[in-house]
Amino acid sequence: MADVTITDNTGRSRFEVSLEGHTAFAEYRLRPGVIELPHTVVPPAFEGKGVASALARHAFAYAREKGLKVVPTCEFMAGWVKKHPEAHDVVDPGCKAELGI
């Protein structure tokens, strides 16, 4: 399930993927120069299929494109960025020590 279409639902402040009548999403909070990623939800039927990772890649790419630093307070997002050094450059410097990166 690597090819999913991710949309930015600005009204709900989240990146979304529609899956067979269900919605997976990664919430975000924008502040000047920062995007916080506090919560990610994937319907049980789609867990383990790369949907959350696709949302993470999208969120970090969005931050890079917009010149934002990421504060990954969501447990999944924090774990994801630890495993992806190519995304470390967009992590907020104040979070790096806590994340161990």
N, C-alpha and C positions, 0 to 999 in steps of 0.2 A: 504494500500500500504506500509506496514511496511517492506516487504522484497524486497529491491532493490539492485542491484549490482552497487557498486561504484568503479570507476577506477580512477587512478591517471594519468592524462594527463600531464606529466612533460614538454612536449614541449610548452603547453599553460599555464602552472602553474595553474592547476585547478583540482579539484575533480569533476568527472562527473557521471551522471546517464543518460542512454539512455532510452527514454520512447516513444514508438510508433512513431518513426521517429523524435522525438524532443530530445533536450538535456537540462537537468538541470545541473547547476554547481555552485561551490563555488570557486572563485579565491583565490589564495594565493601568498604571496611574502615571500621568505625565506631570512633570514639574519642570521648571526652567532648567534645561540642560540634562535632564534625567528622565528615564523611563523605569518605573518599578514594575516588576513582574511578581505579583503576590499570590496568584492562584491559577492552577491549570486543571481542567476537567476533561476526561475522555470517557465516553460511555463504555461500560464493561465489555460489550461485544467487540470493541475495537482496541482494547488494551493489548499491548505487546506487538502492535502492528506498525509502529513507527509514527503514529499520528502525533503524539506529544512531542517527539523529536522534530517533526516537521514544523510544529508550532514554535518550538524553541529556535530552530534555524531562522524562521521567518522573523521572529521578534528581535533576534540579535542583528539580523541583516537590516531590519527597519531602523534599529538604533544607529547602526553604522551609517546608513544612508542619510539620516536626519541629524547626525552629529551629536547624538545623545549618549550618555553613559548609562549602563544598565545596573540596577539594583535588584538582584534575583532573590527575593525573599521567599518565593515559592520553593518548597523542598525539591521538587522535580527540576526546576530551572537551575537551582544552585548545583544540584548533582550533574546536570547536563553540561553546564559550563566547565565544571572541573575536568570533565572528560574531553573537552574540545578546546585545546590551547589556541586554536585559530580565532576564538572568540574572546580570549582574555583581554585583548586591547580595548574592548568596549565596556568592560566591567568597571564600575565606579571604583576609584582607588581606595575609598574608605571601606570597601567590601572585600578587597583582595586578601587581606590577612585572615579575616574570618573564614573565607572560603579555602584558604590554603593554596592560593595561586599567585 
